[in-house]
Amino acid sequence: MHDLNILSMFWNAGLMVKFVMLLLLFFSIMSWYIVFQKQMLFNKVRKESEDFLANFWASKNLAEAYRSALELTYCPEAAIFKSGYAELQKIGKSKINDEKRTLEMRLAGMDNLKRVLQKASITETALLTKSLSFLATTGSATPFIGLFGTVWGIMASFKEIGVRGSASLAVVAPGISEALVATAAGLAVAIPAVVFYNFYANQVEDFEGNMENFSADFLNLVERDLISRN
């Protein structure tokens, strides 16, 4: 009985099947690189988010919270807060010595702040989802790439049958087994990519929910401060 030697099958396969296998290897390497990269990134995001939120609610004022936010690199809530705080500074400068401004006009100025926070949230979401589309592409495309290699290999096997004029198992089996390796390789690449894509997509949804909650809380704090000053 012959052992199932993938490397031997690869070297004995045709040129097209070899190309397919190398293409699948590329997808596999890139997918696992993205998986490990995202895992490290999301761990840092969770850690920094916990630290920032604890510091934010413990801060005596927004300036103190801003100083702590400057030290964080991966926290999406900190990035949103820094964008919002910068916009608040602009709004504050435009209202200096304007004592006649009504409460309604002050609250109307909050629209700019809301847009800034929304834009920052979109930017942070884009950073979190970066490269995840490659996992989705890998999960959907590699089974078909592997199937293409299999079909091509089987076609080559039937061509070999025609050349030899024999359809015995000894003639057919090696070529077909080599061709089927491409389909197996395609599935082996696709399955982890789909699993991790769904896993990280769910985590991104959690991060988005946290960003929305923080943005709403931040806006409420600013609006209450405006009302109290009126």
N, C-alpha and C positions, 0 to 999 in steps of 0.2 A: 504494500500500500504506500502510495506517495504522500509525503507530508504536504500540508498546505503552506507553501513558502511564497509569501506575497512578493518579496524582492525578486525571487526567481521568475515568478509570473510577469513581473514588470519588465524585466530585461528580455524575456522571450516574447512579449507582446509586440504588436505592430506599432508603427510610428505614431499613428493617430491616437491609439489607446494610451501610449506613453505621454503624449501631449495632454490628453484629458486628465491623466493621473497627476501630472505636474501642476496642472491648473487647479485641481482639487487640493493638492498639497498647499498651494499658495493661499487658497481660501481658508484652509484649516489653520495655517500659521497666523494669518491676519485675524481670524475670528478669536483664537485663543489669546492673542495679544490684546485685543479689545476687551475681552472678558476680564483679564487680570488688571488691565488699566482701569476699567470702570469699577471694579471691586475696590481698588485702592482709593480711587477718587471719591466714591460714595461713602467709604468709611471716614475719610477726612471731612466730607460735607456734614455727615451726621455729628461727628465730634465737635466741629466748629460751630454748628448750629446750636447745639446744646449749650456750649460756652457762651455764645453771643446772646441767646435769649435770657440766660441767667444773669449776665452782666447788664443787659438792657433794662430788665425789670428791677434790677437792684440799683441802677444809676439814679442819681439825684436830679439830673437834668439831661437834655438831649446832647449837650456838648460833651458831657462825660461819657455818654453812650457812644458818641461819634469817635472819641479817642480810642475806646476799646475796639470799635469796629475796624479802625485802620490797621490793626494788627492781624486781621483775619483775611485769608486769601481765597478760601474755597467756600465760605458760607454764603449761600444765596440771599438769606435774610439780611446779612450785613451789607451786601452789595446794594440791595434795594434800599436799605436805610441810608447808606451813604449818598445815593442819588437823591433820595427824598430830602435829606438834610441840606444838601447843596442847593436844592430848589427853594427850600424854606429860607435860606440865607438870602437868595435873590429877592424873594417876596418881601422879606423883612427890610432890605435896603430900599425897595421901591415905596415902602410905607412910612419911612422916616419923616417925622414932622407933619404927618397927614392925620390930624386929629379929627377931621370932619368925616372921615371914611365910616360909613355905616356898617352894621353887622352883616347885612346882606351882601354888601360889596366885598367885605372881608371873606365871607364864605364863598363868594363867587371866585375869589382868587385861588380857592382850593382845587378848582378844576385842573389848573396847570400841575399841581402836585399829584393829583390822581393820575394824570396822563404820564407823568414821569415815573411813578411807581409801576404803572402797567407796562411801560416800555422796558423798565429794568427787569421786571418779572419775565417778560418775553425773552430778553437777552439771556438771563440766567437759565431759563428752560432750554434754550438753544444750545447752551454750553453743556448742560447735563445730557441732552439727547445726542450730542455729537458722536458720530461713528456707529450709533445704534442701527442706523439704516443699513450699514454694511452687514450686520448680523441678520437683518431681515432679508436682505438680498441673498445672502449665503444660504439661509434656510429654505428659500423658495427656488433658487436656481441650481444649486449643486446636485439635487436628485436627478434633474433633467440632464445636466452635464454628464453625470455618471451613466445615465441611461443611453445617452448618445454614444458614449464610449463602448457600451455593451453592444448596441446595435451594430456599430461599425465593426467591432471584433467578430460578431457572429457572421456578418457579411463576408469578412475575410476568411472565416472558417469554411463557409459554403463554397467560396472560391477555391480554397485548397482542396475541398472534396472533388470539385470539378476537374482540377488539375491532376489529382491522383487517380481519379476514377473509382474511388472507394468511399463508402459511407459507414465504415466500421467505427465502432466506439473508440478504438485506439486513435483513429484519425480525427474524429469530431471532438472528443472530450477535452483534450488539452486547450484547443483554441477557444471553445465555449467557456471553459472554466476561467481562462485568462480574461475573457471579455466580461464575465459576470463580476469580476473583482471591481471593475469600474463602478457598477451600480452599488455594490456594497460600500465602496469608498465614498460615493456621493451621499449615501444615507448616513454614514459615520460622521461626515462633515456637517450635514444638515441638522441632524437631531440635536446636538449640543447647541448649535447656533440658535435654533428656535426656542429651546428651553431657556437659555440665558437672555435672549431678546425679551421674552415675555416677563422673565424675572426682573430685569432692569427697567422695563417699561412700567411695571407696577410700582417700582421704587420711585421713578420719576413722577408718577402721579401723586405719590405721597409727598414728595418735595414740593410739587406745585400747590397742593393743598396747604402745606405749611407756609408757603410764600403768600398765598391769598389771605390766610388768617393773620399773618403778621402785618401785611399791608392794611388790612381793615382795622386792626388794633392801632396801628400807627396813625392812620387818618382820624380815628376816634379821639386819640390823645390830642392831636393838633387842633381839631375842631372844638373840643372841650376847653382847650387853652384860649382859643379865640373868643369863645362865648364868655369865659370868666373875666376876660380883660374888658369886655364891652361895658 
